[in-house]
Amino acid sequence: MRNFTCVHDAGDLKTALEKAKQVKENPFADQELGKNKTLLMIFFNSSLRTRLSTQKAGLNLGMNVIVLDVNQGAWKLETEKGVIMDGDKPEHILEAIPVMGAYCDVIGVRSFAQFYDKDYDYNEVVLNQFIRYSGKPVFSMEAATRHPLQSFADLITIEEYKKTEKPKVVLTWAPHPRALPQAVPNSFAEWMNAAGYEFVITHPEGYELDEKFTGNAIVEYNREKAYKDADFIYAKNWAAYRDPNYGKILNTDRAWTVDSKKMALTNNAYFMHCLPVRRNMIVSDEVIDSPQSIVIPEAANRMVSAQAVLKEILQEL
């Protein structure tokens, strides 16, 4: 594995899951693999789980780890080509990227969608510039359109808790006071389709995702029908994707909040969310505090997915 940006980079999922299981069972088995290697983690956006889990994964592999918060610990970076740099950004990413590459062996990048320009976001301009100009392996710690480390952890978690070979997994939109990117739902859909589960997406009309990611998933606008007999409920908010409403909030209906009444329609389903989660907006206290909530084991598996990916990258250096 040279770069990791989507499910296709993981290769055969059964093999990837087996390797993740080995990492989880013995997280310190490969410390020599990362000896004298440096991981640089670059954050254009805030993070808790991604920062901690990925840093711990690098340390478990024996790596040196450098964490750079671009908004607080570096010059402001210009990311667009052809601009006259007469504003508040004194350094261009085209110089910054190869300099960063000179100081490390592997680079992780976290850069969200900005919602100013749909083409800019969906062409993954920032992430792809790192892949093109750094000269080093690059993995996504969440980009504009995907969050593959999260989705890999989600898949690991479902495999650990599933009671049938092909469980019914439901991705449900939920209300939120801010417009959030489509990266998590896009990525989750991509990985669930690849896993071959019975996969349903439910959301209000107007929140349709890019079919490039949803693939053959069943889109069900009737949320009660979608919940029926589900084995896993994965809640997430996202802003509208389709033009002319890209990046906008179209609905704040609290009827979409995941609550015990909806969960009662399921097959005693497990509740999942990538976190952070807004309680009593996305999910009720009763649901997230219930024994069926697996958000903490899901978050813990973020270290497993990160370490499994880093191990694959290091093996090819």
C-alpha positions, 0 to 999 in steps of 0.5 A, spaced: 500 500 500 502 506 497 497 511 499 490 510 503 484 514 501 478 509 500 476 502 500 479 500 494 486 501 497 485 496 502 485 491 497 481 484 499 477 486 505 477 479 508 484 479 508 484 487 511 480 485 517 484 479 518 490 483 519 486 488 523 485 482 528 492 481 528 493 488 530 488 488 535 490 482 539 498 484 539 499 491 538 506 491 539 508 486 535 511 490 529 515 496 533 521 494 529 517 496 523 517 503 524 524 504 528 527 510 525 521 512 521 517 518 522 510 519 521 507 527 520 500 528 521 497 534 518 491 537 521 487 543 517 481 541 521 480 539 529 480 532 531 480 528 537 479 521 536 483 521 529 489 525 532 489 520 538 488 514 535 493 515 529 498 518 534 498 512 538 498 507 532 504 510 530 507 509 537 505 502 537 509 501 531 515 504 533 515 510 529 517 518 531 510 522 530 510 529 529 503 533 529 502 539 526 496 543 526 496 548 520 491 553 523 495 554 530 502 551 529 504 554 522 504 559 517 497 560 514 497 556 507 494 558 500 492 552 497 489 554 490 494 555 484 494 562 480 492 566 486 496 573 487 498 572 494 497 579 497 492 576 503 493 573 510 497 567 507 504 568 506 506 560 504 503 556 499 502 549 499 506 547 493 512 549 497 510 547 504 508 540 502 515 538 499 518 541 505 514 537 510 516 531 505 523 532 507 522 531 514 518 525 514 517 518 511 509 517 512 504 523 511 497 523 514 492 529 512 486 531 515 482 536 510 475 537 510 470 540 505 469 547 505 462 548 501 465 554 497 466 550 491 463 543 490 468 541 484 474 543 489 471 539 494 470 533 490 476 533 486 480 533 493 485 538 491 488 538 498 489 531 499 491 530 492 496 535 492 500 532 498 500 525 494 503 529 488 508 533 491 510 530 498 514 524 495 512 520 501 506 515 502 500 519 504 493 517 508 487 520 509 485 522 516 478 525 513 478 528 506 473 532 503 469 526 500 471 520 504 473 518 511 476 511 510 480 510 517 473 511 520 469 507 515 475 501 516 474 502 524 466 501 523 467 495 518 471 492 524 466 493 529 460 491 525 464 484 524 465 484 531 458 485 533 454 482 528 450 476 529 448 474 522 453 473 516 450 479 512 446 483 517 442 489 515 445 496 516 442 502 516 445 509 515 440 514 517 441 522 517 439 526 523 438 533 524 444 538 526 445 545 527 451 546 522 452 544 515 456 538 516 460 534 510 458 528 506 465 525 508 463 520 513 456 518 510 460 517 503 465 513 506 461 509 510 456 507 504 462 505 500 465 500 505 458 497 507 457 496 499 464 493 499 462 488 505 456 486 501 451 487 507 444 489 506 445 496 506 439 501 507 440 509 507 434 513 510 434 521 509 429 526 508 428 528 500 434 533 498 439 529 502 441 524 496 448 523 496 453 522 490 451 515 487 458 514 486 458 512 493 452 510 495 452 505 489 447 499 489 444 501 496 437 501 498 435 509 499 428 509 503 425 515 505 420 512 510 425 512 516 420 507 520 420 502 514 428 503 513 429 501 521 425 495 521 429 489 522 435 493 522 441 490 526 445 496 526 443 503 526 449 508 524 447 515 525 450 521 521 448 528 519 450 531 512 449 537 508 445 537 502 450 534 496 445 536 490 446 543 486 444 548 487 443 546 495 450 544 496 453 545 503 446 547 505 441 545 511 435 543 508 431 540 514 432 540 522 426 536 523 427 533 530 423 527 528 429 524 525 433 524 531 434 516 533 430 515 539 428 508 543 421 508 539 425 508 532 430 503 535 424 498 538 423 497 530 429 494 529 432 487 531 435 489 537 440 493 533 446 496 535 447 504 535 453 507 532 456 514 530 463 516 529 463 521 534 463 527 536 455 526 537 450 532 539 446 528 544 438 529 543 439 532 536 443 526 533 441 521 538 437 521 545 440 520 551 436 513 552 439 510 546 446 512 546 447 510 554 443 503 552 447 497 552 446 497 545 450 503 544 457 501 541 460 508 540 466 507 545 468 500 542 467 503 535 472 509 537 477 504 540 477 501 533 480 507 530 487 505 533 486 498 530 484 501 523 490 506 523 495 501 525 493 496 520 494 501 515 500 504 517 503 497 518 501 496 510 504 502 508 511 501 512 512 494 509 512 497 502 518 503 504 
